[in-house]
Amino acid sequence: MVVPSQTALDRYSVIKTCKPTGFFSGIPVINLTNPDAKTLIVEACQEFGFFKLVNHGVPLEFMTRLEALAINFFNLPQSEKDKVGPPDPFGYGNKRIGPNGDVGWIEYLLLNTNPQITSNKTFSIFQENPQIFREENGQRSTGFMADGLGIEPRNVLSKLLSDEKSDSCFRLNYYPPCPELQALSGRNLVGFGEHTDPQIISVLRSNNTTGLQICLRDGTWVSVPPDQASFFINVGDALQVMTNGRFRSVKHRVIADTMKSRVSMIYFGGPPLSEKIAPLPSVLAEGEESLYEQFTWCEYKNSAYKSRLADYRLGLFEKK
Ligand code: GA4
């Protein structure tokens, strides 16, 4: 057994730990070619705010190639990586997440999906790829969501993601293994602390390493079995508001693995900055009022960047 030294422990001391939990077998799996897909997606978004997409049409080889590029980047000498950091908010980050003191056992690259905004050479390799996440998965899923909810027109959500002014971003996360700490305490390090995503939806693809956990309605945390061939979709805060609380913005977190590194890529689909975020009229029943004060995406994003990861960000916008 590896016995960790005091210095090794000091290195970890600011990062929270967490006991491993069992795999959850109840994650909804959606096959977009299934005629019931829209109904199943709506059910999944209401109950979990989360589902797994299979038969999405993106070849595994494409994802593996992208993953190899990401690993190449994270394997660069620290001094090279530091040249494209710190993230403000875009760029390379190491342990620090966001501007308000959150930390995790993670390295990452946060990119704007609009190439005009970040024109760095390191980033340009990845900048064409969010399109695959967005078009094949994000826009198709939101189309099914709108259909399932009976929203007219069907493209009202997906249009916000494809708008040339859409405020979306792409994130590459690298979670190194943490064997020393596990040996000492039987606990794992928290890679990315619990939070909800502020945007409309997030589309995630990871390698076959465990780590992602979601919080169920009753507050229990469960582990999502990894599947490198699939994509996972998260409902974000903006979509919770647009459905007047019918869809749940899912609380989730990532625990570092003891032995294997976890590599994930996530597209966060946000609307244009000036977009008003409010329940879609066709979602509301007769006489039903919005649960939230009206705000723009820009206002919500500014407020999110003043918060800590685990804060309940929608609370500030709920009607009293
Ligand atoms: C969570 C979802 C996305 O990863 C992200 C994150 C952002 C960041 O890492 O800079 C935030 C976090 C996320 C929510 C609250 C704020 C902003 C860190 C943080 C403490 C890129 C995003 O859009 O919001």
py3Dmol code that shows the C-alpha trace and the ligand (Angstrom):
import py3Dmol

protein = """\
ATOM      1  CA  MET A   1       0.000   0.000   0.000  1.00  0.00           C
ATOM      2  CA  VAL A   2       1.226   3.524  -0.766  1.00  0.00           C
ATOM      3  CA  VAL A   3       1.597   5.564   2.417  1.00  0.00           C
ATOM      4  CA  PRO A   4       1.118   9.250   1.639  1.00  0.00           C
ATOM      5  CA  SER A   5       3.609  11.724   3.043  1.00  0.00           C
ATOM      6  CA  GLN A   6       2.487  14.810   4.965  1.00  0.00           C
ATOM      7  CA  THR A   7       3.394  17.011   1.983  1.00  0.00           C
ATOM      8  CA  ALA A   8       1.229  14.897  -0.279  1.00  0.00           C
ATOM      9  CA  LEU A   9      -1.645  15.368   2.134  1.00  0.00           C
ATOM     10  CA  ASP A  10      -1.089  19.123   2.329  1.00  0.00           C
ATOM     11  CA  ARG A  11      -1.350  19.196  -1.432  1.00  0.00           C
ATOM     12  CA  TYR A  12      -4.857  17.788  -1.232  1.00  0.00           C
ATOM     13  CA  SER A  13      -6.039  19.533   1.914  1.00  0.00           C
ATOM     14  CA  VAL A  14      -7.973  22.358   0.262  1.00  0.00           C
ATOM     15  CA  ILE A  15      -9.928  19.959  -1.924  1.00  0.00           C
ATOM     16  CA  LYS A  16     -12.988  18.213  -0.539  1.00  0.00           C
ATOM     17  CA  THR A  17     -13.226  14.450  -0.449  1.00  0.00           C
ATOM     18  CA  CYS A  18     -16.126  12.150  -0.966  1.00  0.00           C
ATOM     19  CA  LYS A  19     -16.952   8.461  -0.394  1.00  0.00           C
ATOM     20  CA  PRO A  20     -17.440   6.456  -3.586  1.00  0.00           C
ATOM     21  CA  THR A  21     -21.109   5.533  -4.281  1.00  0.00           C
ATOM     22  CA  GLY A  22     -22.620   2.653  -6.225  1.00  0.00           C
ATOM     23  CA  PHE A  23     -23.645   2.827  -9.871  1.00  0.00           C
ATOM     24  CA  PHE A  24     -27.196   3.868 -10.624  1.00  0.00           C
ATOM     25  CA  SER A  25     -28.984   1.670 -13.123  1.00  0.00           C
ATOM     26  CA  GLY A  26     -31.931   4.035 -13.599  1.00  0.00           C
ATOM     27  CA  ILE A  27     -30.402   6.689 -15.905  1.00  0.00           C
ATOM     28  CA  PRO A  28     -32.881   7.182 -18.767  1.00  0.00           C
ATOM     29  CA  VAL A  29     -31.437   6.032 -22.088  1.00  0.00           C
ATOM     30  CA  ILE A  30     -32.856   7.756 -25.145  1.00  0.00           C
ATOM     31  CA  ASN A  31     -32.576   6.414 -28.648  1.00  0.00           C
ATOM     32  CA  LEU A  32     -33.425   9.267 -30.967  1.00  0.00           C
ATOM     33  CA  THR A  33     -34.692   6.861 -33.616  1.00  0.00           C
ATOM     34  CA  ASN A  34     -37.320   5.529 -31.200  1.00  0.00           C
ATOM     35  CA  PRO A  35     -40.794   6.854 -32.096  1.00  0.00           C
ATOM     36  CA  ASP A  36     -41.414   7.534 -28.374  1.00  0.00           C
ATOM     37  CA  ALA A  37     -38.207   9.587 -28.004  1.00  0.00           C
ATOM     38  CA  LYS A  38     -39.961  12.912 -27.382  1.00  0.00           C
ATOM     39  CA  THR A  39     -42.151  11.506 -24.585  1.00  0.00           C
ATOM     40  CA  LEU A  40     -39.215   9.718 -22.973  1.00  0.00           C
ATOM     41  CA  ILE A  41     -37.057  12.864 -23.128  1.00  0.00           C
ATOM     42  CA  VAL A  42     -39.753  14.959 -21.446  1.00  0.00           C
ATOM     43  CA  GLU A  43     -40.135  12.335 -18.690  1.00  0.00           C
ATOM     44  CA  ALA A  44     -36.357  12.209 -18.189  1.00  0.00           C
ATOM     45  CA  CYS A  45     -36.069  16.008 -17.998  1.00  0.00           C
ATOM     46  CA  GLN A  46     -38.911  16.199 -15.472  1.00  0.00           C
ATOM     47  CA  GLU A  47     -37.675  13.423 -13.216  1.00  0.00           C
ATOM     48  CA  PHE A  48     -33.882  13.737 -13.485  1.00  0.00           C
ATOM     49  CA  GLY A  49     -32.976  16.717 -15.659  1.00  0.00           C
ATOM     50  CA  PHE A  50     -30.558  14.258 -17.185  1.00  0.00           C
ATOM     51  CA  PHE A  51     -30.432  11.480 -19.771  1.00  0.00           C
ATOM     52  CA  LYS A  52     -28.110   9.443 -21.919  1.00  0.00           C
ATOM     53  CA  LEU A  53     -28.290   9.660 -25.715  1.00  0.00           C
ATOM     54  CA  VAL A  54     -27.538   6.605 -27.813  1.00  0.00           C
ATOM     55  CA  ASN A  55     -27.705   6.193 -31.593  1.00  0.00           C
ATOM     56  CA  HIS A  56     -26.729   9.842 -31.970  1.00  0.00           C
ATOM     57  CA  GLY A  57     -24.841   9.450 -35.225  1.00  0.00           C
ATOM     58  CA  VAL A  58     -21.453  10.772 -34.054  1.00  0.00           C
ATOM     59  CA  PRO A  59     -18.796   8.120 -34.815  1.00  0.00           C
ATOM     60  CA  LEU A  60     -16.811   6.896 -31.795  1.00  0.00           C
ATOM     61  CA  GLU A  61     -13.574   7.344 -33.807  1.00  0.00           C
ATOM     62  CA  PHE A  62     -14.284  11.050 -34.096  1.00  0.00           C
ATOM     63  CA  MET A  63     -14.676  11.346 -30.331  1.00  0.00           C
ATOM     64  CA  THR A  64     -11.571   9.261 -29.668  1.00  0.00           C
ATOM     65  CA  ARG A  65      -9.532  11.512 -31.954  1.00  0.00           C
ATOM     66  CA  LEU A  66     -10.761  14.569 -30.136  1.00  0.00           C
ATOM     67  CA  GLU A  67      -9.981  12.957 -26.800  1.00  0.00           C
ATOM     68  CA  ALA A  68      -6.418  12.206 -27.966  1.00  0.00           C
ATOM     69  CA  LEU A  69      -5.959  15.897 -28.836  1.00  0.00           C
ATOM     70  CA  ALA A  70      -7.194  16.869 -25.403  1.00  0.00           C
ATOM     71  CA  ILE A  71      -4.790  14.432 -23.719  1.00  0.00           C
ATOM     72  CA  ASN A  72      -1.910  15.835 -25.821  1.00  0.00           C
ATOM     73  CA  PHE A  73      -2.698  19.243 -24.460  1.00  0.00           C
ATOM     74  CA  PHE A  74      -2.917  18.162 -20.809  1.00  0.00           C
ATOM     75  CA  ASN A  75       0.362  16.219 -21.197  1.00  0.00           C
ATOM     76  CA  LEU A  76       2.252  19.376 -22.213  1.00  0.00           C
ATOM     77  CA  PRO A  77       4.781  20.757 -19.703  1.00  0.00           C
ATOM     78  CA  GLN A  78       3.095  22.887 -17.042  1.00  0.00           C
ATOM     79  CA  SER A  79       4.845  26.023 -18.331  1.00  0.00           C
ATOM     80  CA  GLU A  80       3.284  25.529 -21.788  1.00  0.00           C
ATOM     81  CA  LYS A  81      -0.189  25.063 -20.369  1.00  0.00           C
ATOM     82  CA  ASP A  82       0.204  28.080 -18.106  1.00  0.00           C
ATOM     83  CA  LYS A  83       0.784  30.215 -21.202  1.00  0.00           C
ATOM     84  CA  VAL A  84      -2.910  29.819 -22.061  1.00  0.00           C
ATOM     85  CA  GLY A  85      -4.142  30.504 -18.528  1.00  0.00           C
ATOM     86  CA  PRO A  86      -5.459  31.601 -16.129  1.00  0.00           C
ATOM     87  CA  PRO A  87      -9.051  31.347 -17.347  1.00  0.00           C
ATOM     88  CA  ASP A  88     -10.738  34.748 -17.277  1.00  0.00           C
ATOM     89  CA  PRO A  89     -13.123  33.057 -17.899  1.00  0.00           C
ATOM     90  CA  PHE A  90     -11.635  31.393 -21.022  1.00  0.00           C
ATOM     91  CA  GLY A  91      -8.304  29.624 -21.055  1.00  0.00           C
ATOM     92  CA  TYR A  92      -6.446  26.925 -19.134  1.00  0.00           C
ATOM     93  CA  GLY A  93      -7.256  26.360 -15.484  1.00  0.00           C
ATOM     94  CA  ASN A  94      -5.680  24.183 -12.832  1.00  0.00           C
ATOM     95  CA  LYS A  95      -7.577  23.383  -9.589  1.00  0.00           C
ATOM     96  CA  ARG A  96      -9.258  26.787  -9.339  1.00  0.00           C
ATOM     97  CA  ILE A  97     -12.789  26.868 -10.719  1.00  0.00           C
ATOM     98  CA  GLY A  98     -14.545  30.185 -11.341  1.00  0.00           C
ATOM     99  CA  PRO A  99     -13.540  33.477  -9.718  1.00  0.00           C
ATOM    100  CA  ASN A 100     -14.825  32.916  -6.166  1.00  0.00           C
ATOM    101  CA  GLY A 101     -12.554  30.417  -4.451  1.00  0.00           C
ATOM    102  CA  ASP A 102     -13.869  27.041  -5.644  1.00  0.00           C
ATOM    103  CA  VAL A 103     -11.217  24.363  -6.115  1.00  0.00           C
ATOM    104  CA  GLY A 104     -11.197  20.807  -7.444  1.00  0.00           C
ATOM    105  CA  TRP A 105      -8.870  18.003  -8.522  1.00  0.00           C
ATOM    106  CA  ILE A 106      -9.007  19.078 -12.145  1.00  0.00           C
ATOM    107  CA  GLU A 107      -7.240  20.731 -15.056  1.00  0.00           C
ATOM    108  CA  TYR A 108      -9.334  22.216 -17.830  1.00  0.00           C
ATOM    109  CA  LEU A 109      -9.556  24.341 -20.945  1.00  0.00           C
ATOM    110  CA  LEU A 110     -12.561  26.590 -21.215  1.00  0.00           C
ATOM    111  CA  LEU A 111     -13.267  27.877 -24.726  1.00  0.00           C
ATOM    112  CA  ASN A 112     -15.735  30.248 -26.246  1.00  0.00           C
ATOM    113  CA  THR A 113     -17.441  28.570 -29.187  1.00  0.00           C
ATOM    114  CA  ASN A 114     -17.312  31.786 -31.152  1.00  0.00           C
ATOM    115  CA  PRO A 115     -13.899  31.738 -32.914  1.00  0.00           C
ATOM    116  CA  GLN A 116     -13.985  35.520 -33.210  1.00  0.00           C
ATOM    117  CA  ILE A 117     -13.757  35.829 -29.449  1.00  0.00           C
ATOM    118  CA  THR A 118     -10.789  33.525 -28.772  1.00  0.00           C
ATOM    119  CA  SER A 119      -8.336  33.291 -31.604  1.00  0.00           C
ATOM    120  CA  ASN A 120      -5.570  31.367 -29.838  1.00  0.00           C
ATOM    121  CA  LYS A 121      -3.770  28.626 -31.799  1.00  0.00           C
ATOM    122  CA  THR A 122      -4.077  26.020 -29.050  1.00  0.00           C
ATOM    123  CA  PHE A 123      -7.775  26.621 -28.906  1.00  0.00           C
ATOM    124  CA  SER A 124      -8.497  26.652 -32.609  1.00  0.00           C
ATOM    125  CA  ILE A 125      -7.971  22.864 -32.805  1.00  0.00           C
ATOM    126  CA  PHE A 126     -11.007  22.369 -30.638  1.00  0.00           C
ATOM    127  CA  GLN A 127     -13.130  25.180 -31.884  1.00  0.00           C
ATOM    128  CA  GLU A 128     -14.755  23.367 -34.794  1.00  0.00           C
ATOM    129  CA  ASN A 129     -15.915  20.534 -32.592  1.00  0.00           C
ATOM    130  CA  PRO A 130     -18.594  22.097 -30.432  1.00  0.00           C
ATOM    131  CA  GLN A 131     -20.622  22.137 -33.638  1.00  0.00           C
ATOM    132  CA  ILE A 132     -20.900  18.344 -33.535  1.00  0.00           C
ATOM    133  CA  PHE A 133     -22.056  18.478 -29.918  1.00  0.00           C
ATOM    134  CA  ARG A 134     -24.490  21.253 -30.691  1.00  0.00           C
ATOM    135  CA  GLU A 135     -26.025  20.127 -33.982  1.00  0.00           C
ATOM    136  CA  GLU A 136     -26.127  16.352 -33.568  1.00  0.00           C
ATOM    137  CA  ASN A 137     -27.041  16.310 -29.920  1.00  0.00           C
ATOM    138  CA  GLY A 138     -28.003  19.695 -28.513  1.00  0.00           C
ATOM    139  CA  GLN A 139     -30.291  20.916 -31.269  1.00  0.00           C
ATOM    140  CA  ARG A 140     -31.833  17.507 -31.901  1.00  0.00           C
ATOM    141  CA  SER A 141     -32.528  16.980 -28.188  1.00  0.00           C
ATOM    142  CA  THR A 142     -34.072  20.414 -27.706  1.00  0.00           C
ATOM    143  CA  GLY A 143     -36.224  19.774 -30.804  1.00  0.00           C
ATOM    144  CA  PHE A 144     -37.580  16.618 -29.154  1.00  0.00           C
ATOM    145  CA  MET A 145     -38.069  18.468 -25.867  1.00  0.00           C
ATOM    146  CA  ALA A 146     -40.150  21.179 -27.534  1.00  0.00           C
ATOM    147  CA  ASP A 147     -42.141  18.576 -29.447  1.00  0.00           C
ATOM    148  CA  GLY A 148     -42.773  16.534 -26.315  1.00  0.00           C
ATOM    149  CA  LEU A 149     -43.964  19.603 -24.429  1.00  0.00           C
ATOM    150  CA  GLY A 150     -46.170  20.688 -27.326  1.00  0.00           C
ATOM    151  CA  ILE A 151     -44.190  23.912 -27.774  1.00  0.00           C
ATOM    152  CA  GLU A 152     -44.735  25.846 -31.006  1.00  0.00           C
ATOM    153  CA  PRO A 153     -42.676  26.300 -33.079  1.00  0.00           C
ATOM    154  CA  ARG A 154     -40.657  23.131 -32.534  1.00  0.00           C
ATOM    155  CA  ASN A 155     -37.347  24.932 -33.088  1.00  0.00           C
ATOM    156  CA  VAL A 156     -37.877  27.650 -30.481  1.00  0.00           C
ATOM    157  CA  LEU A 157     -35.164  26.229 -28.173  1.00  0.00           C
ATOM    158  CA  SER A 158     -32.747  24.894 -30.777  1.00  0.00           C
ATOM    159  CA  LYS A 159     -32.811  28.284 -32.543  1.00  0.00           C
ATOM    160  CA  LEU A 160     -31.318  29.878 -29.438  1.00  0.00           C
ATOM    161  CA  LEU A 161     -28.378  27.478 -29.616  1.00  0.00           C
ATOM    162  CA  SER A 162     -27.729  27.979 -33.322  1.00  0.00           C
ATOM    163  CA  ASP A 163     -28.120  31.774 -33.255  1.00  0.00           C
ATOM    164  CA  GLU A 164     -24.875  33.396 -34.376  1.00  0.00           C
ATOM    165  CA  LYS A 165     -24.936  35.413 -31.158  1.00  0.00           C
ATOM    166  CA  SER A 166     -25.579  32.366 -28.946  1.00  0.00           C
ATOM    167  CA  ASP A 167     -23.442  32.529 -25.820  1.00  0.00           C
ATOM    168  CA  SER A 168     -22.187  28.963 -25.695  1.00  0.00           C
ATOM    169  CA  CYS A 169     -18.924  27.496 -24.496  1.00  0.00           C
ATOM    170  CA  PHE A 170     -16.932  24.299 -24.700  1.00  0.00           C
ATOM    171  CA  ARG A 171     -14.973  22.736 -21.872  1.00  0.00           C
ATOM    172  CA  LEU A 172     -12.273  20.055 -21.831  1.00  0.00           C
ATOM    173  CA  ASN A 173     -11.789  18.571 -18.372  1.00  0.00           C
ATOM    174  CA  TYR A 174      -8.922  16.386 -17.251  1.00  0.00           C
ATOM    175  CA  TYR A 175      -9.195  14.731 -13.831  1.00  0.00           C
ATOM    176  CA  PRO A 176      -5.899  13.121 -12.791  1.00  0.00           C
ATOM    177  CA  PRO A 177      -6.125   9.941 -10.674  1.00  0.00           C
ATOM    178  CA  CYS A 178      -5.655  10.232  -6.885  1.00  0.00           C
ATOM    179  CA  PRO A 179      -4.177   6.920  -5.653  1.00  0.00           C
ATOM    180  CA  GLU A 180      -2.338   8.314  -2.604  1.00  0.00           C
ATOM    181  CA  LEU A 181      -5.354   9.812  -0.937  1.00  0.00           C
ATOM    182  CA  GLN A 182      -7.523   6.769  -1.497  1.00  0.00           C
ATOM    183  CA  ALA A 183      -4.866   4.611   0.122  1.00  0.00           C
ATOM    184  CA  LEU A 184      -4.934   6.770   3.235  1.00  0.00           C
ATOM    185  CA  SER A 185      -8.566   7.502   3.758  1.00  0.00           C
ATOM    186  CA  GLY A 186     -10.674   5.332   1.445  1.00  0.00           C
ATOM    187  CA  ARG A 187     -12.060   8.589   0.092  1.00  0.00           C
ATOM    188  CA  ASN A 188     -11.732  10.189  -3.337  1.00  0.00           C
ATOM    189  CA  LEU A 189     -11.049  13.803  -4.204  1.00  0.00           C
ATOM    190  CA  VAL A 190     -13.810  15.979  -5.550  1.00  0.00           C
ATOM    191  CA  GLY A 191     -12.832  16.891  -9.106  1.00  0.00           C
ATOM    192  CA  PHE A 192     -15.660  19.349  -9.772  1.00  0.00           C
ATOM    193  CA  GLY A 193     -17.900  20.277  -6.856  1.00  0.00           C
ATOM    194  CA  GLU A 194     -21.680  20.083  -6.920  1.00  0.00           C
ATOM    195  CA  HIS A 195     -23.448  22.640  -9.079  1.00  0.00           C
ATOM    196  CA  THR A 196     -26.100  23.128 -11.718  1.00  0.00           C
ATOM    197  CA  ASP A 197     -25.221  24.441 -15.173  1.00  0.00           C
ATOM    198  CA  PRO A 198     -26.577  27.947 -15.800  1.00  0.00           C
ATOM    199  CA  GLN A 199     -27.233  27.493 -19.559  1.00  0.00           C
ATOM    200  CA  ILE A 200     -30.115  25.857 -21.502  1.00  0.00           C
ATOM    201  CA  ILE A 201     -28.546  22.439 -21.962  1.00  0.00           C
ATOM    202  CA  SER A 202     -25.147  20.794 -21.638  1.00  0.00           C
ATOM    203  CA  VAL A 203     -23.931  17.947 -23.837  1.00  0.00           C
ATOM    204  CA  LEU A 204     -21.209  15.803 -22.281  1.00  0.00           C
ATOM    205  CA  ARG A 205     -18.968  13.064 -23.583  1.00  0.00           C
ATOM    206  CA  SER A 206     -16.366  11.370 -21.382  1.00  0.00           C
ATOM    207  CA  ASN A 207     -13.926   8.487 -21.639  1.00  0.00           C
ATOM    208  CA  ASN A 208     -14.763   5.236 -19.857  1.00  0.00           C
ATOM    209  CA  THR A 209     -13.629   6.453 -16.407  1.00  0.00           C
ATOM    210  CA  THR A 210     -16.211   6.784 -13.637  1.00  0.00           C
ATOM    211  CA  GLY A 211     -16.726   9.978 -11.670  1.00  0.00           C
ATOM    212  CA  LEU A 212     -19.880  11.776 -12.747  1.00  0.00           C
ATOM    213  CA  GLN A 213     -22.592  11.789 -10.093  1.00  0.00           C
ATOM    214  CA  ILE A 214     -26.052  13.315 -10.209  1.00  0.00           C
ATOM    215  CA  CYS A 215     -28.379  14.263  -7.389  1.00  0.00           C
ATOM    216  CA  LEU A 216     -31.832  12.667  -7.492  1.00  0.00           C
ATOM    217  CA  ARG A 217     -35.064  14.403  -6.460  1.00  0.00           C
ATOM    218  CA  ASP A 218     -34.831  12.920  -2.957  1.00  0.00           C
ATOM    219  CA  GLY A 219     -31.323  14.350  -2.490  1.00  0.00           C
ATOM    220  CA  THR A 220     -29.411  11.058  -2.947  1.00  0.00           C
ATOM    221  CA  TRP A 221     -26.213  11.203  -4.973  1.00  0.00           C
ATOM    222  CA  VAL A 222     -25.727   8.407  -7.495  1.00  0.00           C
ATOM    223  CA  SER A 223     -22.896   7.489  -9.848  1.00  0.00           C
ATOM    224  CA  VAL A 224     -23.541   7.561 -13.575  1.00  0.00           C
ATOM    225  CA  PRO A 225     -21.977   4.528 -15.304  1.00  0.00           C
ATOM    226  CA  PRO A 226     -19.534   5.969 -17.866  1.00  0.00           C
ATOM    227  CA  ASP A 227     -20.053   5.198 -21.547  1.00  0.00           C
ATOM    228  CA  GLN A 228     -17.583   6.595 -24.033  1.00  0.00           C
ATOM    229  CA  ALA A 229     -19.869   5.810 -26.966  1.00  0.00           C
ATOM    230  CA  SER A 230     -22.769   7.917 -25.667  1.00  0.00           C
ATOM    231  CA  PHE A 231     -23.533  11.522 -24.900  1.00  0.00           C
ATOM    232  CA  PHE A 232     -25.147  12.735 -21.698  1.00  0.00           C
ATOM    233  CA  ILE A 233     -27.536  15.685 -21.635  1.00  0.00           C
ATOM    234  CA  ASN A 234     -28.069  17.977 -18.631  1.00  0.00           C
ATOM    235  CA  VAL A 235     -30.963  20.384 -18.245  1.00  0.00           C
ATOM    236  CA  GLY A 236     -29.568  23.793 -17.245  1.00  0.00           C
ATOM    237  CA  ASP A 237     -31.059  26.607 -15.120  1.00  0.00           C
ATOM    238  CA  ALA A 238     -32.288  28.595 -18.149  1.00  0.00           C
ATOM    239  CA  LEU A 239     -34.326  25.615 -19.389  1.00  0.00           C
ATOM    240  CA  GLN A 240     -35.797  25.088 -15.916  1.00  0.00           C
ATOM    241  CA  VAL A 241     -37.080  28.673 -16.094  1.00  0.00           C
ATOM    242  CA  MET A 242     -38.284  28.381 -19.709  1.00  0.00           C
ATOM    243  CA  THR A 243     -40.370  25.354 -18.714  1.00  0.00           C
ATOM    244  CA  ASN A 244     -41.553  27.123 -15.531  1.00  0.00           C
ATOM    245  CA  GLY A 245     -39.966  24.442 -13.368  1.00  0.00           C
ATOM    246  CA  ARG A 246     -41.307  21.422 -15.273  1.00  0.00           C
ATOM    247  CA  PHE A 247     -37.774  20.428 -16.255  1.00  0.00           C
ATOM    248  CA  ARG A 248     -35.203  20.170 -13.464  1.00  0.00           C
ATOM    249  CA  SER A 249     -31.789  21.725 -13.726  1.00  0.00           C
ATOM    250  CA  VAL A 250     -29.781  18.750 -12.474  1.00  0.00           C
ATOM    251  CA  LYS A 251     -27.310  19.088  -9.607  1.00  0.00           C
ATOM    252  CA  HIS A 252     -24.165  17.145 -10.468  1.00  0.00           C
ATOM    253  CA  ARG A 253     -20.498  16.788  -9.500  1.00  0.00           C
ATOM    254  CA  VAL A 254     -17.416  14.795 -10.483  1.00  0.00           C
ATOM    255  CA  ILE A 255     -15.278  12.647  -8.198  1.00  0.00           C
ATOM    256  CA  ALA A 256     -11.713  11.886  -9.304  1.00  0.00           C
ATOM    257  CA  ASP A 257     -10.939   8.209  -9.888  1.00  0.00           C
ATOM    258  CA  THR A 258      -8.239   6.547  -7.796  1.00  0.00           C
ATOM    259  CA  MET A 259      -6.390   4.924 -10.675  1.00  0.00           C
ATOM    260  CA  LYS A 260      -7.522   6.287 -14.034  1.00  0.00           C
ATOM    261  CA  SER A 261      -7.707   9.780 -15.443  1.00  0.00           C
ATOM    262  CA  ARG A 262     -11.089  10.996 -16.550  1.00  0.00           C
ATOM    263  CA  VAL A 263     -11.343  13.113 -19.687  1.00  0.00           C
ATOM    264  CA  SER A 264     -14.598  14.832 -20.514  1.00  0.00           C
ATOM    265  CA  MET A 265     -15.773  17.380 -23.064  1.00  0.00           C
ATOM    266  CA  ILE A 266     -18.844  19.442 -22.590  1.00  0.00           C
ATOM    267  CA  TYR A 267     -20.731  21.844 -24.799  1.00  0.00           C
ATOM    268  CA  PHE A 268     -22.779  24.362 -22.795  1.00  0.00           C
ATOM    269  CA  GLY A 269     -25.549  25.771 -24.974  1.00  0.00           C
ATOM    270  CA  GLY A 270     -26.539  29.252 -23.905  1.00  0.00           C
ATOM    271  CA  PRO A 271     -28.825  31.787 -25.626  1.00  0.00           C
ATOM    272  CA  PRO A 272     -27.710  35.209 -26.945  1.00  0.00           C
ATOM    273  CA  LEU A 273     -26.796  37.592 -24.105  1.00  0.00           C
ATOM    274  CA  SER A 274     -29.794  39.852 -24.741  1.00  0.00           C
ATOM    275  CA  GLU A 275     -32.329  36.970 -24.683  1.00  0.00           C
ATOM    276  CA  LYS A 276     -35.118  37.261 -22.102  1.00  0.00           C
ATOM    277  CA  ILE A 277     -35.310  34.116 -20.022  1.00  0.00           C
ATOM    278  CA  ALA A 278     -38.924  33.441 -19.073  1.00  0.00           C
ATOM    279  CA  PRO A 279     -41.410  30.557 -19.297  1.00  0.00           C
ATOM    280  CA  LEU A 280     -42.376  29.887 -22.910  1.00  0.00           C
ATOM    281  CA  PRO A 281     -46.020  30.977 -23.341  1.00  0.00           C
ATOM    282  CA  SER A 282     -47.002  27.645 -24.884  1.00  0.00           C
ATOM    283  CA  VAL A 283     -45.726  25.781 -21.805  1.00  0.00           C
ATOM    284  CA  LEU A 284     -47.934  27.657 -19.361  1.00  0.00           C
ATOM    285  CA  ALA A 285     -51.381  26.349 -18.514  1.00  0.00           C
ATOM    286  CA  GLU A 286     -54.258  28.819 -18.523  1.00  0.00           C
ATOM    287  CA  GLY A 287     -53.840  31.266 -15.654  1.00  0.00           C
ATOM    288  CA  GLU A 288     -50.436  29.805 -14.672  1.00  0.00           C
ATOM    289  CA  GLU A 289     -47.940  32.452 -13.591  1.00  0.00           C
ATOM    290  CA  SER A 290     -44.189  32.465 -13.969  1.00  0.00           C
ATOM    291  CA  LEU A 291     -42.333  31.228 -10.888  1.00  0.00           C
ATOM    292  CA  TYR A 292     -39.497  33.606 -11.747  1.00  0.00           C
ATOM    293  CA  GLU A 293     -38.876  37.306 -12.204  1.00  0.00           C
ATOM    294  CA  GLN A 294     -37.955  38.114 -15.783  1.00  0.00           C
ATOM    295  CA  PHE A 295     -34.255  38.462 -16.544  1.00  0.00           C
ATOM    296  CA  THR A 296     -31.910  38.386 -19.517  1.00  0.00           C
ATOM    297  CA  TRP A 297     -29.277  35.727 -20.029  1.00  0.00           C
ATOM    298  CA  CYS A 298     -26.648  38.448 -19.562  1.00  0.00           C
ATOM    299  CA  GLU A 299     -28.068  39.330 -16.122  1.00  0.00           C
ATOM    300  CA  TYR A 300     -28.190  35.678 -15.094  1.00  0.00           C
ATOM    301  CA  LYS A 301     -24.669  35.002 -16.268  1.00  0.00           C
ATOM    302  CA  ASN A 302     -23.286  38.037 -14.448  1.00  0.00           C
ATOM    303  CA  SER A 303     -25.002  36.917 -11.292  1.00  0.00           C
ATOM    304  CA  ALA A 304     -23.681  33.332 -11.761  1.00  0.00           C
ATOM    305  CA  TYR A 305     -20.117  34.592 -11.971  1.00  0.00           C
ATOM    306  CA  LYS A 306     -20.582  36.277  -8.584  1.00  0.00           C
ATOM    307  CA  SER A 307     -21.670  32.989  -6.983  1.00  0.00           C
ATOM    308  CA  ARG A 308     -19.908  29.937  -5.575  1.00  0.00           C
ATOM    309  CA  LEU A 309     -20.280  26.645  -7.422  1.00  0.00           C
ATOM    310  CA  ALA A 310     -22.726  25.050  -4.969  1.00  0.00           C
ATOM    311  CA  ASP A 311     -24.981  28.104  -4.612  1.00  0.00           C
ATOM    312  CA  TYR A 312     -28.610  27.836  -5.648  1.00  0.00           C
ATOM    313  CA  ARG A 313     -28.348  30.515  -8.345  1.00  0.00           C
ATOM    314  CA  LEU A 314     -32.005  30.561  -9.381  1.00  0.00           C
ATOM    315  CA  GLY A 315     -33.027  31.508  -5.836  1.00  0.00           C
ATOM    316  CA  LEU A 316     -32.290  35.203  -6.508  1.00  0.00           C
ATOM    317  CA  PHE A 317     -34.748  35.192  -9.409  1.00  0.00           C
ATOM    318  CA  GLU A 318     -37.653  33.294  -7.849  1.00  0.00           C
ATOM    319  CA  LYS A 319     -40.831  35.297  -7.220  1.00  0.00           C
ATOM    320  CA  LYS A 320     -41.312  35.775  -3.513  1.00  0.00           C
TER     321      LYS A 320
END
"""
ligand_1 = """\
24
GA4
C -20.746 25.673 -14.383
C -20.984 25.213 -15.833
C -19.799 25.538 -16.776
O -18.721 24.637 -16.533
C -19.312 26.995 -16.572
C -18.834 27.103 -15.132
C -18.209 28.428 -14.697
C -16.672 28.386 -14.762
O -16.077 27.325 -14.528
O -16.093 29.452 -14.999
C -18.770 28.730 -13.277
C -19.869 27.652 -13.025
C -20.159 27.086 -14.400
C -21.148 28.221 -12.380
C -20.948 29.399 -11.395
C -19.676 30.216 -11.682
C -19.360 30.126 -13.167
C -17.777 28.744 -12.129
C -18.515 29.497 -11.080
C -18.226 29.464 -9.794
C -18.287 27.372 -17.626
C -20.480 27.929 -16.512
O -20.963 28.546 -17.435
O -20.952 27.994 -15.217
"""
view = py3Dmol.view(width=600, height=400)
view.addModel(protein, "pdb")
view.setStyle({"model": 0}, {"cartoon": {"style": "trace"}})
view.addModel(ligand_1, "xyz")
view.setStyle({"model": 1}, {"stick": {}})
view.zoomTo()
view.show()
